[in-house]
Amino acid sequence: MKIANWNLERVLPSQRRVQAIGDHVARVGADVWVLTETHQAISPGKGFESVLSGDPDRPSTDGERWVAIWSRPRFEPLPSLVSDPVRCAAARIVDPELGEVVVFGCVLPWGGSSWRGISWMDGAFPAALELYASDWARVRSAFPDAVLIAAGDFNQDLAHRHYYGSKARRLLLESALASAGLRPVTAGDDDPIARGSRGYACIDHICVSSEPAVRVGRATRWPEAPAPVRKISDHFGVAVEVDPA
C-alpha cells in the first residue's frame, strides 16, 4: 500500500494549478492520499472515495476542507474516534495484503494561529496535539490488530536541522508519537525533503505504528526540486510504501 500526504495550499477546483496537481498525483500513484488544505472536489482520480473533515474553522470557500482522506481500497469512516472533526478525519481501510489499516489525518496549529479559542501563546499547539494523541490511543484500543497511520500537516519539523517549529514543540510531538507507538517515517535521516533541498524539511509527516510489524520503504518527495513549486503548492508532497513484514 502506498500512502501519500500533500498540503495543497487551499486549492480550489477553478484554479489552473489543479491540472499540475493532478499530474503529480498520477505520477505518484498512491493507494491512499491524505490531502490537507484541500477542497472536497479535488480527487486523486477514478476509483477513489473520500472521508472529509468538517467545515473549516476559518473563513473559507464552500467545499474547502482541512483534511480529506482518499482511498482506493474499501473503507469505513470512523467519526466516533475523531475528537476534532473540523481539522481531522479517520478511516478504517481493509487492504488485501496489509489487512486492517486505520488512517488518521490531521492539521496541527501553525505559528501564530489559534485553535478552539486557544491562542498560540496560550498553547494552541500542545492542546491540539494532546487531543489528537488521545484519539490515536483510542484507535489503538479499538483496533489493536490494525496498522495505524497518522499523517497530515504537523507544522513541526523532525529533521536533523531546524526548519520550522521549535525545540519544545518538537519534543512534545516526539513524545506524543512515541506514546501512541507511532514512528515518523519522514523524520531524521528518513526526511525526504531535507535531502537535497535548500534548507527545507518535512512538516507534513507520515507516521506508522510499530505494531503490528510492517515493512516501510524510504520516503519520497515531489517535486524533485530544491524548493516547492509555488505555483502548484508551497508544500512538498511526501509518500511511503507500507508492506507486510
N, C-alpha and C positions, 0 to 999 in steps of 0.2 A: 504494500500500500504506500503510495506516495502522498505526502502531506505538504501543502504549500500555504504560505502565510504572506499577505501583502496588504499594506495600508495604501488605499487608493486616493487619499487626499480629497475627500468629499467629491468624488466623481459624480457627474450627472449624465443620464443617457443621451442628452442632446450634445454633449461636448465632443469635439473632434478627436480627443485623445482616447476615446472608447475603442477605436479601431486598433490603436497601438497597444492598448492594454490587452485586447483580445488576441493579438498576435503573440504577445509574451505568454499568455495563459495557454495557448495552443502548443507552443514550443515546450513549455514545462511539462504538460501532460499529467498533472496530478489527479489522483482519485478523489481527494478531499481538499477543499480550499477553505481557509479561514480568511475572509476579507474584512478589513476594518476601514472605518470612514468611507463607507461604500453606499450603494443605492440598491434597493431590493430588485431592480430590473437588470442589474449587471450580473449576468450569469456566466459561468465557465463554458457553457455550451449545452448541446442536447444530451439528455440522459441524466442531468444533474437536478436535484431537488434541494431546497434550502430550509434552514432553520434560522430565523431572524431575531435579533434583539428588538425591543420596542421603539417607540418614537424617541428621538434623541432629547437629552436634557439641555438643549441649547437651540437658539433659532435655527431653523433648517427648512429645506425644501421638502415637500411631500415625497415620501419614499426613501429619504436618507435613513441610514442605519449605522450605528456604531459597529455592529458585528453581523456578518452573515456567514453561516457555515453551509457550504455546498458540498454535497456528497453524491458520488455515482453509486456506491453500494447502498442497499436499502437501509433505512434508519428510522428511529423514532425520536421525536423531541423529548427533552427532559425538563420541562418548565419547573417542576417541583424541586429541582436541585439547583436552581438559579435564584440567588437572593437579590440580585440586581439585574432585573430583566431589561433595564434601559441600556446597560453597557455590556451585557454578557448574553451568551446563548450556549446551549449544550444539547448534544445529540448522542444517542446510542446507535452505533453502526455495527452491523454484522458483516464481517469480511470473510470471504471464502477461505483465506489462508490464516489470517490472524485470529479469527473468531470474533469475540465481543470486544469492541473498542468504544470508549466514550471520549468525545471531543468536546472540550470546553474552550470557548472563545471569549476574550475579554479585552477591554481597553482600560488601562490604569491611568490615573491623573498625570498630567504633564506639568512641568514647571510653571507656576503662577496660576494654575487652574483650580477650580473648586470642585467638590463632589458632595452631593446631597446636603448642600448648605454649609459644608465644612470648607473653610478657606485653605489655600495652600500652606500658609504659615501656621494654621491650627492643625495641620496633619491630614490633609486630604489623601495623600498617597498611602500612608500607613493604615488609615482607616479603611480605604477601599481594599487594600491588599489583605488585611485581616479578614474581611468578609469573604473575599474570593477564596482565600486559603481554607476557610471553613467549608465552603462549597466543595473544594477538592477533596477534603476529608470525608464529606458526606457521600460523594461519588464513590470513593474507595470503599466505604462501608456498604453502600447499596449494591455495588458491583465489584466484589472482591477479586473476581477472576478476570476482569476486563483490563485491557491496556488503556491507561488514561493518558490522553494527550491534551495539554493545556497550551494554547497558542493565542497570539494576538499582539497588540501594541502594548508592551510593558513599560515603555517610556523610561527605561533604565538600561544602561549598557552592562555587560558582564565580560567585557574584553580585558586583555592584559593592560591596555592603555585606556585612559579616560577619554570618553567621547560625550556622553550625556547622562545626567543624573548626579548622584553624589555617593560618596563612600557609605554614608549612613543608610541611604535607601538601598544601595546595593546589598549591604549586609542583611537588611530586612527581607529583601527578595530572596536572597540565597537561603536564608533560614526558613522562610515560608515554603519554598520549593522542596528543601530537604525534609521538612516535617511531613509534607504530603507524599514523600517518596518519588519526587519528580526530578529528573535530570535535564537541565537545559542543554540541548544538543547544538545550540548556537552560541555557546559561551567559550571563553578562553581560546585555546588553540583551534577549537571547532567553529569559531566565529567566521562565517564565510565572507562577511563584509569587511572585517578588519584585515583580511588577507588581500593586499594589493589595491586598497582604495586610499584616497587622500584624507587620512585622518578620521574616516567614518568607522563606525562599529555597529553591531546589531543592537537594536532596541525592540525589534519585532521578533520575539523569540518563539521557538517550538520546544516544548518540554515533554519528555516521555517518561512514563513510570518505570521504575526499576524492577518491579514485579507485576505481572509475570515477565520473565526474561524474554527480550526480543533483540533482534539484530538491527542496529540503526546505521545507515550509511552516512558518509560525510556530508554535511550540509552544503548546499549550493546556493548561489545568489544570481539575481539578474537585476538590471543589465550587467554584463561583464564590462564595466567601465569604472574609471577612478571615482566617479561621483554619480548620484542618481540623475536620470534624465528628467529634469524638472517639468518639461512639457508633457510628461507622462504621469509622474508622481514624484514627490520629494522624498520618498522612501524606496530603498531597495526591496525586492521580494526575496524570500528565502524558502527552501524546500528540503525535505529529507525523505529517504525511503526507509520504511519500517517493515521488517520481515520476521517470520518466525525464527526463533533461535535455533 
